[in-house]
Amino acid sequence: MIRKIAIFRALYLGDMLLAVPALRAIRQRYPGAEITLIGLSWAAAFAQRYPDYLDRFVEFAGYPGLPEVELCPQRSQAFVEAQRAYRYDLVIQMHGNGLSSNAFVNELRAGMTVGYVPGKGAQSGARPTIASPYPTQNHEIYRNLGLANLLGCRRLDPSLEFPLWPEDFLAINHLLATLPQKDGPWIGLHAGAKHPARRWSPPSFAQLADGLAHDLHANIFLTGKADERSTVREVISSMQTTPINLVGLTSLGGLAALLSRLDLFISNDTGPVHLAYALDTPSITLFGPTDYQRWRPLAQQRHISLRAPVACSPCLHQVCPIDQRCLSRISPALVQAVALAYLKDAPSACWERGNLPILL
């Protein structure tokens, strides 16, 4: 009998949001089991959002070959031993193609393990008890649901969700009460991203922001984490209008509450775009080097993906070695035209948060 399940996915916000459909399916398959998420430290707050799917969170302490946490051999070994002692009945490797993560999962010595293996029919390296070749072409949501399917889960619903709490709205309302606002639509811009290669240029964001403020009398909200302040300062320095700068001022829940009230969210390919998708806030994602077929929102009428089809994209570069043509060829004028198509028929005197007509 499966009483204790661990899911290993030590990744970031977008990765975790796209795993929620699989978490939901696994819970439906094992309603009485205790389900633990083994993840990065930030994900403790994420796990609290999903008490229907996750019972327990354990912070991943690192393992050889997994770069998400700096390796300390003693700490890693102690962590493995502690998790081994917990005696999981089932461990699910939901952390990439398994090249390094399968070895970690196998070290926990669960009664059964499930995960992908690299390459078609790959035989080398550690293998889960139940394994399947890593699907290189699938959307990330369906890759995760593929693991649930291996477990016999049958309710494979790909929809995203992010629960909001009353305190999330209290926090964002308190913050916004201190800031000046216009009567126009609320438009969020997210200029940051983990890797520089994914960032549309600050002058492009600035030109877009000024155009939307001029044409729509829009409130321009700049979002981001504290470590993205320097990027956003570059945007603001190139702007002619004054934005509402919330960078570094919101928690995960506060950001989600803000996104739920926006009329439109425009962002690089990064975690908050998937949060907007989960909240059904209309969005435009600017795709550069990443595989947009894998990461784009599935509901493309309401969540538009913009990209320049160049020969060198997709690629794995974190910093572009040439001219970042995959993003530089997306013009502010194009993005503004798409944004205006979303918003042009909305009544100017009464903006309904997140309920705008879709024209594309």
VEXVEX-794667 format. One record per residue (C-alpha): residue number from 1; z, y, x. Coordinates in nm, 4 decimals, decimal comma. Example, Ala and Ser with C-alpha at 12.3 -4.5 7.8 and 13.67 -1.06 7.14 Angstrom:
VEXVEX-794667
<rec nr="1" up="0,7800" north="-0,4500" east="1,2300"/>
<rec nr="2" up="0,7140" north="-0,1060" east="1,3670"/>
end
This chain:
VEXVEX-794667
<rec nr="1" up="0,0000" north="0,0000" east="0,0000"/>
<rec nr="2" up="-0,0837" north="0,3508" east="0,1230"/>
<rec nr="3" up="0,2361" north="0,5568" east="0,1152"/>
<rec nr="4" up="0,1897" north="0,7979" east="0,4086"/>
<rec nr="5" up="-0,1408" north="0,9665" east="0,4905"/>
<rec nr="6" up="-0,2178" north="1,2104" east="0,7722"/>
<rec nr="7" up="-0,5308" north="1,4254" east="0,7831"/>
<rec nr="8" up="-0,6215" north="1,5620" east="1,1269"/>
<rec nr="9" up="-0,8169" north="1,8885" east="1,1157"/>
<rec nr="10" up="-0,6920" north="2,1349" east="1,3788"/>
<rec nr="11" up="-0,9452" north="2,4087" east="1,3051"/>
<rec nr="12" up="-0,9763" north="2,7587" east="1,1571"/>
<rec nr="13" up="-0,9888" north="2,9310" east="0,8181"/>
<rec nr="14" up="-1,3501" north="2,8615" east="0,7222"/>
<rec nr="15" up="-1,3274" north="2,5017" east="0,8421"/>
<rec nr="16" up="-1,0141" north="2,4447" east="0,6381"/>
<rec nr="17" up="-1,1507" north="2,6024" east="0,3206"/>
<rec nr="18" up="-1,4568" north="2,3780" east="0,3380"/>
<rec nr="19" up="-1,2244" north="2,0767" east="0,3620"/>
<rec nr="20" up="-1,0453" north="2,1557" east="0,0341"/>
<rec nr="21" up="-1,2886" north="1,9528" east="-0,1823"/>
<rec nr="22" up="-1,2150" north="1,6487" east="0,0365"/>
<rec nr="23" up="-0,8386" north="1,7124" east="0,0173"/>
<rec nr="24" up="-0,8660" north="1,7268" east="-0,3605"/>
<rec nr="25" up="-1,0635" north="1,4020" east="-0,3745"/>
<rec nr="26" up="-0,8172" north="1,2219" east="-0,1455"/>
<rec nr="27" up="-0,5232" north="1,3309" east="-0,3603"/>
<rec nr="28" up="-0,7011" north="1,2028" east="-0,6715"/>
<rec nr="29" up="-0,7554" north="0,8673" east="-0,4967"/>
<rec nr="30" up="-0,3927" north="0,8448" east="-0,3734"/>
<rec nr="31" up="-0,1827" north="1,0356" east="-0,6291"/>
<rec nr="32" up="0,1495" north="0,8888" east="-0,5176"/>
<rec nr="33" up="0,1072" north="0,9102" east="-0,1409"/>
<rec nr="34" up="0,2680" north="1,1653" east="0,0876"/>
<rec nr="35" up="-0,0176" north="1,3585" east="0,2527"/>
<rec nr="36" up="0,0391" north="1,5404" east="0,5821"/>
<rec nr="37" up="-0,1978" north="1,7935" east="0,7370"/>
<rec nr="38" up="-0,1979" north="1,7958" east="1,1182"/>
<rec nr="39" up="-0,3415" north="2,1346" east="1,2084"/>
<rec nr="40" up="-0,3167" north="2,4515" east="1,4135"/>
<rec nr="41" up="-0,0070" north="2,6697" east="1,3779"/>
<rec nr="42" up="-0,1739" north="2,9280" east="1,1514"/>
<rec nr="43" up="-0,2546" north="2,6516" east="0,8980"/>
<rec nr="44" up="0,1097" north="2,6144" east="0,7946"/>
<rec nr="45" up="0,0526" north="2,9101" east="0,5616"/>
<rec nr="46" up="-0,2756" north="2,7563" east="0,4464"/>
<rec nr="47" up="-0,1109" north="2,4236" east="0,3605"/>
<rec nr="48" up="0,1482" north="2,6011" east="0,1445"/>
<rec nr="49" up="-0,1346" north="2,7158" east="-0,0825"/>
<rec nr="50" up="-0,2204" north="2,3584" east="-0,1801"/>
<rec nr="51" up="0,0994" north="2,1802" east="-0,2864"/>
<rec nr="52" up="-0,1029" north="1,9656" east="-0,5278"/>
<rec nr="53" up="-0,2980" north="1,8198" east="-0,2354"/>
<rec nr="54" up="-0,0666" north="1,8467" east="0,0677"/>
<rec nr="55" up="0,2997" north="1,7530" east="0,0898"/>
<rec nr="56" up="0,3708" north="1,8198" east="0,4545"/>
<rec nr="57" up="0,2386" north="2,0155" east="0,7549"/>
<rec nr="58" up="0,2698" north="1,9231" east="1,1226"/>
<rec nr="59" up="0,1543" north="2,1564" east="1,3978"/>
<rec nr="60" up="-0,0897" north="1,9935" east="1,6388"/>
<rec nr="61" up="0,0478" north="2,0034" east="1,9943"/>
<rec nr="62" up="-0,2726" north="1,9335" east="2,1876"/>
<rec nr="63" up="-0,4520" north="1,6307" east="2,3260"/>
<rec nr="64" up="-0,6940" north="1,5671" east="2,6152"/>
<rec nr="65" up="-1,0499" north="1,6663" east="2,5274"/>
<rec nr="66" up="-0,9511" north="1,8860" east="2,2291"/>
<rec nr="67" up="-0,9723" north="2,2518" east="2,3364"/>
<rec nr="68" up="-0,8161" north="2,4074" east="2,0258"/>
<rec nr="69" up="-0,4685" north="2,3883" east="2,1865"/>
<rec nr="70" up="-0,4009" north="2,4350" east="2,5578"/>
<rec nr="71" up="-0,3046" north="2,0981" east="2,6998"/>
<rec nr="72" up="0,0469" north="2,0330" east="2,8250"/>
<rec nr="73" up="0,0580" north="1,6576" east="2,8972"/>
<rec nr="74" up="0,4320" north="1,6202" east="2,8414"/>
<rec nr="75" up="0,4256" north="1,8085" east="2,5131"/>
<rec nr="76" up="0,1185" north="1,6197" east="2,3948"/>
<rec nr="77" up="0,2726" north="1,2822" east="2,4741"/>
<rec nr="78" up="0,5965" north="1,3715" east="2,2976"/>
<rec nr="79" up="0,3990" north="1,4830" east="1,9942"/>
<rec nr="80" up="0,1974" north="1,1609" east="1,9817"/>
<rec nr="81" up="0,5134" north="0,9536" east="2,0068"/>
<rec nr="82" up="0,6824" north="1,1507" east="1,7275"/>
<rec nr="83" up="0,3837" north="1,1079" east="1,4958"/>
<rec nr="84" up="0,3546" north="0,7416" east="1,5859"/>
<rec nr="85" up="0,7199" north="0,6954" east="1,4919"/>
<rec nr="86" up="0,6512" north="0,8442" east="1,1487"/>
<rec nr="87" up="0,4457" north="0,5310" east="1,0733"/>
<rec nr="88" up="0,1470" north="0,6590" east="0,8802"/>
<rec nr="89" up="-0,0334" north="0,4010" east="0,6713"/>
<rec nr="90" up="-0,3616" north="0,5917" east="0,6910"/>
<rec nr="91" up="-0,4885" north="0,8625" east="0,9271"/>
<rec nr="92" up="-0,8118" north="1,0463" east="0,8455"/>
<rec nr="93" up="-1,0017" north="1,2015" east="1,1366"/>
<rec nr="94" up="-1,1549" north="1,5158" east="0,9835"/>
<rec nr="95" up="-1,2061" north="1,6940" east="1,3141"/>
<rec nr="96" up="-1,5710" north="1,6838" east="1,4180"/>
<rec nr="97" up="-1,7794" north="1,3886" east="1,5292"/>
<rec nr="98" up="-1,4886" north="1,1935" east="1,6760"/>
<rec nr="99" up="-1,5930" north="1,2071" east="2,0405"/>
<rec nr="100" up="-1,2412" north="1,3169" east="2,1429"/>
<rec nr="101" up="-1,0548" north="1,3261" east="1,8116"/>
<rec nr="102" up="-1,0866" north="0,9533" east="1,7391"/>
<rec nr="103" up="-0,8851" north="0,8735" east="2,0506"/>
<rec nr="104" up="-0,6021" north="1,0961" east="1,9298"/>
<rec nr="105" up="-0,6083" north="0,9483" east="1,5808"/>
<rec nr="106" up="-0,6017" north="0,5923" east="1,7162"/>
<rec nr="107" up="-0,2991" north="0,6750" east="1,9317"/>
<rec nr="108" up="-0,0961" north="0,7326" east="1,6160"/>
<rec nr="109" up="-0,1272" north="0,3574" east="1,5465"/>
<rec nr="110" up="-0,1603" north="0,3867" east="1,1708"/>
<rec nr="111" up="-0,2293" north="0,0808" east="0,9610"/>
<rec nr="112" up="-0,5799" north="0,2156" east="0,8948"/>
<rec nr="113" up="-0,7925" north="0,5015" east="1,0308"/>
<rec nr="114" up="-1,1064" north="0,6617" east="0,8904"/>
<rec nr="115" up="-1,3546" north="0,8954" east="1,0575"/>
<rec nr="116" up="-1,6983" north="0,9640" east="1,1949"/>
<rec nr="117" up="-1,8362" north="0,8398" east="1,5256"/>
<rec nr="118" up="-2,0896" north="1,0358" east="1,7338"/>
<rec nr="119" up="-2,4512" north="0,9316" east="1,7311"/>
<rec nr="120" up="-2,6302" north="0,6895" east="1,5059"/>
<rec nr="121" up="-2,4525" north="0,3576" east="1,5400"/>
<rec nr="122" up="-2,2616" north="0,4723" east="1,8498"/>
<rec nr="123" up="-2,0498" north="0,1931" east="1,9942"/>
<rec nr="124" up="-1,8807" north="0,3655" east="2,2870"/>
<rec nr="125" up="-1,5423" north="0,5359" east="2,2746"/>
<rec nr="126" up="-1,2547" north="0,5047" east="2,0298"/>
<rec nr="127" up="-1,3514" north="0,3996" east="1,6785"/>
<rec nr="128" up="-1,1623" north="0,4288" east="1,3511"/>
<rec nr="129" up="-1,0977" north="0,1228" east="1,1382"/>
<rec nr="130" up="-1,3523" north="0,2520" east="0,8893"/>
<rec nr="131" up="-1,6288" north="0,4513" east="1,0560"/>
<rec nr="132" up="-1,9664" north="0,6019" east="0,9820"/>
<rec nr="133" up="-2,2191" north="0,7838" east="1,2037"/>
<rec nr="134" up="-2,1611" north="1,1587" east="1,2091"/>
<rec nr="135" up="-2,4059" north="1,3202" east="0,9616"/>
<rec nr="136" up="-2,5768" north="1,5900" east="1,1678"/>
<rec nr="137" up="-2,7773" north="1,7436" east="0,8811"/>
<rec nr="138" up="-2,5229" north="1,7726" east="0,5998"/>
<rec nr="139" up="-2,3469" north="2,0834" east="0,4760"/>
<rec nr="140" up="-1,9876" north="2,0911" east="0,6035"/>
<rec nr="141" up="-1,8444" north="2,0428" east="0,2547"/>
<rec nr="142" up="-2,0450" north="1,7230" east="0,2126"/>
<rec nr="143" up="-1,9537" north="1,6000" east="0,5617"/>
<rec nr="144" up="-1,5886" north="1,6162" east="0,4623"/>
<rec nr="145" up="-1,6548" north="1,4613" east="0,1238"/>
<rec nr="146" up="-1,8349" north="1,1819" east="0,3073"/>
<rec nr="147" up="-1,5027" north="1,0774" east="0,4577"/>
<rec nr="148" up="-1,3442" north="1,0783" east="0,1134"/>
<rec nr="149" up="-1,6314" north="0,8599" east="-0,0046"/>
<rec nr="150" up="-1,5550" north="0,6087" east="0,2737"/>
<rec nr="151" up="-1,2070" north="0,5793" east="0,1231"/>
<rec nr="152" up="-1,3451" north="0,4993" east="-0,2194"/>
<rec nr="153" up="-1,2882" north="0,8455" east="-0,3676"/>
<rec nr="154" up="-1,5221" north="0,8936" east="-0,6600"/>
<rec nr="155" up="-1,4523" north="1,2474" east="-0,7848"/>
<rec nr="156" up="-1,6461" north="1,4307" east="-0,5129"/>
<rec nr="157" up="-1,6498" north="1,7845" east="-0,6532"/>
<rec nr="158" up="-1,7821" north="2,0325" east="-0,3889"/>
<rec nr="159" up="-1,6302" north="2,3462" east="-0,5472"/>
<rec nr="160" up="-1,3926" north="2,5579" east="-0,3403"/>
<rec nr="161" up="-1,0610" north="2,7056" east="-0,4492"/>
<rec nr="162" up="-0,7903" north="2,9301" east="-0,3089"/>
<rec nr="163" up="-0,4720" north="2,9742" east="-0,5152"/>
<rec nr="164" up="-0,3429" north="3,3314" east="-0,5418"/>
<rec nr="165" up="0,0241" north="3,4174" east="-0,5894"/>
<rec nr="166" up="0,1738" north="3,7217" east="-0,7686"/>
<rec nr="167" up="0,3180" north="3,8451" east="-0,4385"/>
<rec nr="168" up="-0,0339" north="3,8591" east="-0,2928"/>
<rec nr="169" up="-0,1326" north="4,1206" east="-0,5499"/>
<rec nr="170" up="0,1969" north="4,3048" east="-0,5119"/>
<rec nr="171" up="0,1374" north="4,3355" east="-0,1378"/>
<rec nr="172" up="-0,2208" north="4,4605" east="-0,1647"/>
<rec nr="173" up="-0,1384" north="4,6964" east="-0,4531"/>
<rec nr="174" up="0,1449" north="4,8479" east="-0,2506"/>
<rec nr="175" up="-0,0862" north="4,8963" east="0,0457"/>
<rec nr="176" up="-0,3724" north="5,0466" east="-0,1556"/>
<rec nr="177" up="-0,1403" north="5,2844" east="-0,3398"/>
<rec nr="178" up="-0,0969" north="5,4790" east="-0,0166"/>
<rec nr="179" up="-0,4712" north="5,5130" east="0,0518"/>
<rec nr="180" up="-0,7296" north="5,7508" east="-0,0992"/>
<rec nr="181" up="-0,9986" north="5,5938" east="-0,3173"/>
<rec nr="182" up="-1,3217" north="5,7002" east="-0,4872"/>
<rec nr="183" up="-1,4456" north="5,6142" east="-0,8356"/>
<rec nr="184" up="-1,7306" north="5,3914" east="-0,7147"/>
<rec nr="185" up="-1,7510" north="5,0184" east="-0,6464"/>
<rec nr="186" up="-1,5289" north="4,8404" east="-0,3975"/>
<rec nr="187" up="-1,7273" north="4,6961" east="-0,1079"/>
<rec nr="188" up="-1,5682" north="4,5060" east="0,1800"/>
<rec nr="189" up="-1,7218" north="4,4883" east="0,5269"/>
<rec nr="190" up="-1,6046" north="4,2359" east="0,7865"/>
<rec nr="191" up="-1,7376" north="4,3239" east="1,1319"/>
<rec nr="192" up="-1,5380" north="4,0699" east="1,3331"/>
<rec nr="193" up="-1,5977" north="3,7061" east="1,4205"/>
<rec nr="194" up="-1,4370" north="3,4707" east="1,6683"/>
<rec nr="195" up="-1,7355" north="3,4676" east="1,9058"/>
<rec nr="196" up="-1,9366" north="3,7779" east="2,0049"/>
<rec nr="197" up="-2,2669" north="3,5996" east="1,9393"/>
<rec nr="198" up="-2,1847" north="3,5932" east="1,5671"/>
<rec nr="199" up="-2,1175" north="3,9677" east="1,5368"/>
<rec nr="200" up="-2,3728" north="4,2039" east="1,3887"/>
<rec nr="201" up="-2,3568" north="4,5264" east="1,5896"/>
<rec nr="202" up="-2,0943" north="4,7915" east="1,5005"/>
<rec nr="203" up="-2,3654" north="5,0629" east="1,4689"/>
<rec nr="204" up="-2,5446" north="4,8422" east="1,2135"/>
<rec nr="205" up="-2,2254" north="4,8003" east="1,0106"/>
<rec nr="206" up="-2,1674" north="5,1758" east="1,0359"/>
<rec nr="207" up="-2,5176" north="5,2586" east="0,9125"/>
<rec nr="208" up="-2,4768" north="5,0138" east="0,6245"/>
<rec nr="209" up="-2,1365" north="5,1572" east="0,5323"/>
<rec nr="210" up="-2,2677" north="5,5145" east="0,5315"/>
<rec nr="211" up="-2,5673" north="5,4170" east="0,3204"/>
<rec nr="212" up="-2,3549" north="5,2415" east="0,0592"/>
<rec nr="213" up="-2,1035" north="5,5253" east="0,0498"/>
<rec nr="214" up="-2,3849" north="5,7785" east="0,0041"/>
<rec nr="215" up="-2,5933" north="5,5892" east="-0,2524"/>
<rec nr="216" up="-2,3106" north="5,4379" east="-0,4586"/>
<rec nr="217" up="-2,0109" north="5,6618" east="-0,3842"/>
<rec nr="218" up="-1,8566" north="5,3299" east="-0,2833"/>
<rec nr="219" up="-1,5113" north="5,2630" east="-0,1466"/>
<rec nr="220" up="-1,5760" north="5,0943" east="0,1884"/>
<rec nr="221" up="-1,2969" north="4,8547" east="0,2885"/>
<rec nr="222" up="-1,2943" north="4,7327" east="0,6495"/>
<rec nr="223" up="-1,1170" north="4,3976" east="0,6844"/>
<rec nr="224" up="-1,0156" north="4,1908" east="0,9841"/>
<rec nr="225" up="-0,7326" north="4,0506" east="1,1932"/>
<rec nr="226" up="-0,5275" north="4,2572" east="1,4351"/>
<rec nr="227" up="-0,7266" north="4,1279" east="1,7337"/>
<rec nr="228" up="-1,0463" north="4,2648" east="1,5746"/>
<rec nr="229" up="-0,9276" north="4,6264" east="1,5803"/>
<rec nr="230" up="-1,1394" north="4,7223" east="1,8809"/>
<rec nr="231" up="-1,4563" north="4,5974" east="1,7085"/>
<rec nr="232" up="-1,3732" north="4,7907" east="1,3934"/>
<rec nr="233" up="-1,2937" north="5,1044" east="1,5918"/>
<rec nr="234" up="-1,6526" north="5,0908" east="1,7178"/>
<rec nr="235" up="-1,7748" north="5,0752" east="1,3587"/>
<rec nr="236" up="-1,5617" north="5,3710" east="1,2523"/>
<rec nr="237" up="-1,6650" north="5,5799" east="1,5529"/>
<rec nr="238" up="-2,0303" north="5,5450" east="1,4477"/>
<rec nr="239" up="-1,9687" north="5,6281" east="1,0800"/>
<rec nr="240" up="-2,0246" north="5,9626" east="0,9110"/>
<rec nr="241" up="-1,8054" north="5,8738" east="0,6120"/>
<rec nr="242" up="-1,4395" north="5,7689" east="0,6055"/>
<rec nr="243" up="-1,3647" north="5,4025" east="0,5254"/>
<rec nr="244" up="-1,0429" north="5,2389" east="0,4077"/>
<rec nr="245" up="-0,9337" north="5,0562" east="0,7215"/>
<rec nr="246" up="-0,7172" north="4,7499" east="0,6421"/>
<rec nr="247" up="-0,7714" north="4,5684" east="0,9728"/>
<rec nr="248" up="-0,4523" north="4,3951" east="1,0830"/>
<rec nr="249" up="-0,2646" north="4,5060" east="0,7701"/>
<rec nr="250" up="-0,3079" north="4,2069" east="0,5383"/>
<rec nr="251" up="-0,1710" north="3,8549" east="0,5323"/>
<rec nr="252" up="-0,3974" north="3,5665" east="0,4338"/>
<rec nr="253" up="-0,2797" north="3,6034" east="0,0746"/>
<rec nr="254" up="-0,3148" north="3,9811" east="0,0824"/>
<rec nr="255" up="-0,6709" north="3,9539" east="0,2122"/>
<rec nr="256" up="-0,7522" north="3,7040" east="-0,0617"/>
<rec nr="257" up="-0,6058" north="3,9338" east="-0,3285"/>
<rec nr="258" up="-0,8215" north="4,2194" east="-0,1971"/>
<rec nr="259" up="-1,1344" north="4,0025" east="-0,1883"/>
<rec nr="260" up="-1,0735" north="3,8926" east="-0,5469"/>
<rec nr="261" up="-1,0941" north="4,2588" east="-0,6539"/>
<rec nr="262" up="-1,4063" north="4,3529" east="-0,4583"/>
<rec nr="263" up="-1,7421" north="4,4076" east="-0,6217"/>
<rec nr="264" up="-1,9159" north="4,2847" east="-0,3051"/>
<rec nr="265" up="-1,8156" north="4,1462" east="0,0358"/>
<rec nr="266" up="-2,0518" north="4,1718" east="0,3346"/>
<rec nr="267" up="-1,9559" north="3,9806" east="0,6454"/>
<rec nr="268" up="-2,0559" north="3,8054" east="0,9616"/>
<rec nr="269" up="-2,0482" north="3,4262" east="0,9518"/>
<rec nr="270" up="-1,6720" north="3,3798" east="0,9729"/>
<rec nr="271" up="-1,3736" north="3,2502" east="0,7757"/>
<rec nr="272" up="-1,3267" north="3,5286" east="0,5166"/>
<rec nr="273" up="-1,6800" north="3,4685" east="0,3860"/>
<rec nr="274" up="-1,5686" north="3,1240" east="0,2683"/>
<rec nr="275" up="-1,2571" north="3,2825" east="0,1184"/>
<rec nr="276" up="-1,4817" north="3,5141" east="-0,0856"/>
<rec nr="277" up="-1,6830" north="3,2093" east="-0,1927"/>
<rec nr="278" up="-1,3653" north="3,0270" east="-0,2995"/>
<rec nr="279" up="-1,2628" north="3,3328" east="-0,5039"/>
<rec nr="280" up="-1,6137" north="3,3748" east="-0,6499"/>
<rec nr="281" up="-1,6474" north="3,7283" east="-0,5145"/>
<rec nr="282" up="-2,0179" north="3,8188" east="-0,4672"/>
<rec nr="283" up="-2,0989" north="3,8107" east="-0,0979"/>
<rec nr="284" up="-2,3675" north="3,8621" east="0,1633"/>
<rec nr="285" up="-2,3335" north="3,6635" east="0,4873"/>
<rec nr="286" up="-2,5161" north="3,7654" east="0,8043"/>
<rec nr="287" up="-2,6094" north="3,4479" east="0,9926"/>
<rec nr="288" up="-2,6975" north="3,4527" east="1,3604"/>
<rec nr="289" up="-2,6634" north="3,1602" east="1,6030"/>
<rec nr="290" up="-2,4861" north="2,9146" east="1,3746"/>
<rec nr="291" up="-2,6586" north="2,6571" east="1,1556"/>
<rec nr="292" up="-2,6711" north="2,8383" east="0,8223"/>
<rec nr="293" up="-2,7721" north="2,5189" east="0,6397"/>
<rec nr="294" up="-2,4384" north="2,3702" east="0,7431"/>
<rec nr="295" up="-2,2150" north="2,6723" east="0,6786"/>
<rec nr="296" up="-2,3761" north="2,8849" east="0,4068"/>
<rec nr="297" up="-2,2107" north="2,9116" east="0,0644"/>
<rec nr="298" up="-2,3672" north="2,6592" east="-0,1701"/>
<rec nr="299" up="-2,4001" north="2,8994" east="-0,4663"/>
<rec nr="300" up="-2,6817" north="3,1043" east="-0,3183"/>
<rec nr="301" up="-2,7533" north="3,3247" east="-0,6217"/>
<rec nr="302" up="-2,4086" north="3,4797" east="-0,6050"/>
<rec nr="303" up="-2,3545" north="3,4356" east="-0,2301"/>
<rec nr="304" up="-2,6623" north="3,5417" east="-0,0353"/>
<rec nr="305" up="-2,7277" north="3,4291" east="0,3221"/>
<rec nr="306" up="-2,9372" north="3,6628" east="0,5373"/>
<rec nr="307" up="-3,0888" north="3,5513" east="0,8646"/>
<rec nr="308" up="-3,3799" north="3,6234" east="1,0975"/>
<rec nr="309" up="-3,5755" north="3,3003" east="1,1665"/>
<rec nr="310" up="-3,5996" north="3,3034" east="1,5457"/>
<rec nr="311" up="-3,6878" north="3,0078" east="1,7673"/>
<rec nr="312" up="-3,3567" north="3,0070" east="1,9577"/>
<rec nr="313" up="-3,1334" north="2,9801" east="1,6497"/>
<rec nr="314" up="-2,9271" north="2,7800" east="1,5786"/>
<rec nr="315" up="-2,7578" north="2,7606" east="1,9183"/>
<rec nr="316" up="-2,4098" north="2,6971" east="2,0582"/>
<rec nr="317" up="-2,3750" north="3,0118" east="2,2701"/>
<rec nr="318" up="-2,0531" north="3,2049" east="2,2139"/>
<rec nr="319" up="-2,2049" north="3,5072" east="2,3913"/>
<rec nr="320" up="-2,5799" north="3,5560" east="2,3555"/>
<rec nr="321" up="-2,7528" north="3,5293" east="2,6972"/>
<rec nr="322" up="-3,0518" north="3,7375" east="2,5850"/>
<rec nr="323" up="-3,0858" north="4,0102" east="2,3191"/>
<rec nr="324" up="-2,9042" north="3,8620" east="2,0157"/>
<rec nr="325" up="-3,2322" north="3,8747" east="1,8256"/>
<rec nr="326" up="-3,1038" north="3,6438" east="1,5511"/>
<rec nr="327" up="-2,8766" north="3,9273" east="1,4314"/>
<rec nr="328" up="-3,0412" north="4,2418" east="1,5698"/>
<rec nr="329" up="-3,3518" north="4,1689" east="1,3615"/>
<rec nr="330" up="-3,1462" north="4,1922" east="1,0418"/>
<rec nr="331" up="-3,1726" north="4,5623" east="0,9607"/>
<rec nr="332" up="-2,9079" north="4,7700" east="0,7822"/>
<rec nr="333" up="-3,1821" north="4,8780" east="0,5408"/>
<rec nr="334" up="-3,2433" north="4,5151" east="0,4389"/>
<rec nr="335" up="-2,8744" north="4,4437" east="0,3856"/>
<rec nr="336" up="-2,8346" north="4,7645" east="0,1871"/>
<rec nr="337" up="-3,1318" north="4,6742" east="-0,0326"/>
<rec nr="338" up="-2,9771" north="4,3366" east="-0,1146"/>
<rec nr="339" up="-2,6415" north="4,5025" east="-0,1857"/>
<rec nr="340" up="-2,8004" north="4,7576" east="-0,4170"/>
<rec nr="341" up="-2,9782" north="4,4784" east="-0,6044"/>
<rec nr="342" up="-2,6362" north="4,3293" east="-0,6787"/>
<rec nr="343" up="-2,4855" north="4,6540" east="-0,7927"/>
<rec nr="344" up="-2,7511" north="4,8810" east="-0,9393"/>
<rec nr="345" up="-2,7023" north="4,7782" east="-1,3047"/>
<rec nr="346" up="-2,3213" north="4,7850" east="-1,3011"/>
<rec nr="347" up="-2,1792" north="5,0708" east="-1,5160"/>
<rec nr="348" up="-2,0767" north="5,3549" east="-1,2873"/>
<rec nr="349" up="-1,7742" north="5,4509" east="-1,4980"/>
<rec nr="350" up="-1,6140" north="5,1064" east="-1,5207"/>
<rec nr="351" up="-1,6315" north="4,8660" east="-1,2277"/>
<rec nr="352" up="-1,5173" north="4,5171" east="-1,3249"/>
<rec nr="353" up="-1,3793" north="4,3476" east="-1,0167"/>
<rec nr="354" up="-1,5844" north="4,0377" east="-0,9329"/>
<rec nr="355" up="-1,7854" north="4,0349" east="-1,2569"/>
<rec nr="356" up="-2,1128" north="4,2012" east="-1,1658"/>
<rec nr="357" up="-2,4598" north="4,0988" east="-1,2820"/>
<rec nr="358" up="-2,6511" north="3,8906" east="-1,0345"/>
<rec nr="359" up="-3,0048" north="4,0113" east="-0,9798"/>
<rec nr="360" up="-3,1143" north="3,7894" east="-0,6874"/>
end
